[in-house]
C-alpha cells in the first residue's frame, strides 16, 4: 500500500512539473519579443545618431564656407581701402 501511494505521489509530482513547462515557454517567447523590441529601438537610435552626425557635418561645412567668405570679404576691404 505504501509503495502504491509513493508511486502515485511521484506520478502526480511529475505531471505537476511537466505542466509548469508551459510558463517557461511563455517566458521565453516574451523574452524573444523584448529582444526584438530592443533591437528595433537600437536601430532607431542608430538612425538618429547617423542623422545627427550628418547634420553636424553639414553645419561644419557651412561654417567653413562662411569663414572663407568672411576672410575673402576682409581681404577685399583691406586691399580696396
Residue pairs with C-beta under 8 A, 6 or more apart in sequence:
none
